């Protein structure tokens, strides 16, 4: 499964996260069960193009400690970024929430 790893891609600025919750999934890196989902906030762009997306589900493995976004999550991030005018709430910085009901695992 394609993924974006935090170990190979630096996290965007102003990253925050929530405590992880366990789901019944296999780690895409080490293949062990017990992947946890941690909701994170990431900022993208700079200046007038700066946008913050909150509550993005990031996969976290308690065994190999890999953290990554699935391909589906990355596609949703790109969709949110491309529709920022209609999805972002007007604040001092445009901020959007990743949909809580978005399916985490197929």
C-alpha positions in Angstrom: 0.0 0.0 0.0 1.5 3.4 -0.9 2.2 5.6 2.1 3.9 8.7 3.3 6.2 8.1 6.2 7.1 10.7 8.7 10.6 9.2 8.9 11.3 9.9 5.2 9.2 13.1 4.8 9.6 15.8 7.3 6.3 16.8 8.9 4.9 20.2 7.9 5.3 23.0 10.5 3.1 23.3 13.5 2.3 19.6 13.9 0.1 18.6 16.9 -1.5 15.3 17.8 -3.9 13.5 20.0 -3.5 10.3 22.0 -3.5 7.2 19.7 -6.5 4.8 19.5 -6.0 1.2 18.4 -7.6 -0.3 15.3 -7.6 -3.8 13.9 -5.0 -3.3 11.2 -1.6 -4.5 10.1 1.4 -2.1 9.9 2.3 -1.3 6.3 6.0 -1.2 7.4 6.6 -4.2 9.6 3.5 -6.3 9.0 2.6 -6.7 12.7 -1.0 -6.1 14.0 -2.0 -3.4 16.4 -1.7 -0.2 14.3 -3.0 2.8 16.2 -4.6 5.9 14.8 -3.4 9.3 16.1 -5.3 12.4 15.0 -2.8 15.1 13.9 -2.8 18.7 12.7 -0.6 19.8 9.8 0.0 23.1 8.1 0.6 23.4 4.4 1.9 26.3 2.3 3.1 29.7 3.5 1.9 33.3 3.6 -1.4 33.8 1.9 -1.4 30.2 0.8 -1.0 28.8 4.4 -3.7 26.3 5.3 -4.1 24.1 8.4 -5.9 20.8 8.4 -6.9 19.4 11.7 -7.8 15.8 12.9 -5.9 14.0 10.1 -5.7 10.3 11.0 -2.1 9.1 11.0 -1.2 5.5 11.4 1.3 4.7 14.1 2.8 1.3 14.8 3.6 0.4 18.4 6.1 -2.2 17.3 8.4 -0.5 14.7 7.3 3.0 15.7 6.7 4.0 12.0 4.1 6.7 11.5 2.5 7.1 8.1 -0.5 8.3 6.1 -2.3 5.8 3.9 -2.8 6.6 0.2 -6.5 7.2 0.9 -5.6 9.7 3.6 -3.1 11.5 1.3 -5.7 11.7 -1.4 -8.2 13.3 1.0 -5.6 15.8 2.2 -5.0 16.8 -1.5 -8.7 17.1 -2.0 -9.1 19.3 1.0 -6.2 21.5 -0.1 -7.6 21.8 -3.6 -11.1 22.8 -2.3 -9.8 25.1 0.5 -12.2 27.9 -0.5 -15.3 25.8 0.3 -13.9 23.5 3.1 -11.7 25.8 5.2 -13.2 27.8 8.1 -12.2 31.4 8.0 -9.8 32.1 10.9 -6.6 34.1 11.1 -5.2 31.1 9.1 -7.5 28.9 6.9 -8.2 25.7 8.9 -10.0 22.6 7.8 -10.9 19.4 9.7 -10.2 16.0 8.1 -13.6 14.2 8.0 -14.0 12.1 11.1 -16.3 9.7 9.2 -13.6 9.1 6.5 -12.9 5.3 6.3 -9.6 4.5 7.9 -9.0 1.0 6.5 -10.7 -0.7 3.6 
